Amino acid sequence: MAWRAAGVGLIAVVALLAACGGSGDSSSDEGGFELDPAPTPLGACASVLPPLTADAPTAESFAAADEGVARTIELAEADDLVGATEVFFSSAHDLTHDIDGPLQEVNAPLKITLCNEVLQMEQELAGEMDAKRAAELGRGVQELLVMAREALGLAD
């Protein structure tokens, strides 16, 4: 099964990223989402993630990621975790890497919170495969991406 192989590869990437350590402080931001800038227990979100594309983030790339996350949520709610995984990694995942550095510069707590939420979603999609939890995390990622777009001055 291809998705299991992808999951094993993802776990290896997460373990590699976990070599980064650090700490953060707690705060909140507008939008109702409570920012939790404490890095993941393994510290993967304490450092800036490398961009995965050469493209600068745009309002259009955020819109495409939003559509991808919305579709990911729909598929997870329908218990189609294979489809949810494929859509998430083909439409939204790369943008979260691409905005990590710029977001660190303008709103570090938001950057860490978004990274943590995406990392947890990756773990649900690649590991335990809890559809309800993946959909819940997807809604959080969606809200955080809206906040990130605004923080980066790319709101419509």
PyMOL commands that set and color helices and strands:
alter all, ss='L'
color gray80, all
select helices_A, chain A and resi 2-17+59-77+81-91+93-98+100-106+108-128+131-151
alter helices_A, ss='H'
color red, helices_A
deselect
rebuild
show_as cartoon
